[in-house]
Amino acid sequence: MTSTVKPTATTGSRPSLPPELWTTVFEEVGGANKLEDMAWLWMDGRYVSKYFMSLIEKLFRIRYLSEAQI
């Protein structure tokens, strides 16, 4: 049986989740506002791929940095 999923430049031969699902996953990881989880997302999770970096940075801009006060 052959796969009907066509490879793309970003996914290789695997199917990819849509950005909305990845954002939901990242929100759940950092959702409890546990410092170690948020630190992992920012310090390590962003460097998994350029795609993850853009999604995690968007999440931080919307969810955490918008509430920050200087």
LINMO-V193519 format. One record per residue. N is the residue number from 1. PHI is phi in degrees with one decimal (NA if undefined). BURIAL is I if it has 16 or more other ideal C-beta (glycine too) atoms within 10 Angstrom, else O. D_FIRST is the distance of its C-alpha to the first C-alpha in Angstrom with 2 decimals. Layout:
n={N N}
phi={PHI PHI}
burial={BURIAL BURIAL}
d_first={D_FIRST D_FIRST}
This chain:
n={1 2 3 4 5 6 7 8 9 10 11 12 13 14 15 16 17 18 19 20 21 22 23 24 25 26 27 28 29 30 31 32 33 34 35 36 37 38 39 40 41 42 43 44 45 46 47 48 49 50 51 52 53 54 55 56 57 58 59 60 61 62 63 64 65 66 67 68 69 70}
phi={NA -102.3 -79.5 -93.6 -80.2 -89.2 -64.1 -124.4 -64.7 -94.1 -110.4 64.6 -103.7 -99.2 -71.7 -113.7 -79.0 -70.0 -54.7 -61.4 -72.0 -61.5 -61.7 -62.2 -61.9 -64.9 -64.1 -67.7 -63.7 -95.7 -67.1 -82.1 56.9 -73.9 -57.8 -68.7 -70.9 -65.4 -64.2 -62.9 -57.8 -73.9 -83.5 -118.2 -61.0 -64.1 -92.5 -65.9 -161.5 -63.2 -63.1 -62.2 -58.9 -65.2 -68.8 -68.9 -64.3 -64.5 -59.1 -65.4 -60.6 -76.9 -90.0 -106.8 -73.1 -67.1 -94.8 -73.0 -122.7 -104.1}
burial={O O O O O O O O O O O O O O O O O O O O O I I O O I O O I I O O O O O O I I O O I I O O I I O O O O O I O O I I O O I I O O I O O O O O O O}
d_first={0.00 3.79 6.76 9.47 12.18 14.25 16.32 20.01 23.16 23.76 20.45 18.84 15.08 15.64 16.38 20.13 22.44 24.98 28.54 29.90 27.87 28.81 32.39 32.37 31.19 33.91 36.48 35.78 36.23 39.48 40.35 42.78 44.72 44.67 46.00 43.79 40.59 41.83 42.96 39.57 37.88 40.52 41.03 37.57 34.91 35.91 35.20 31.54 30.70 32.50 30.39 31.55 35.04 35.32 34.12 36.38 39.34 39.00 38.94 42.06 43.84 43.34 43.65 45.98 47.88 48.90 50.81 52.41 56.11 58.07}
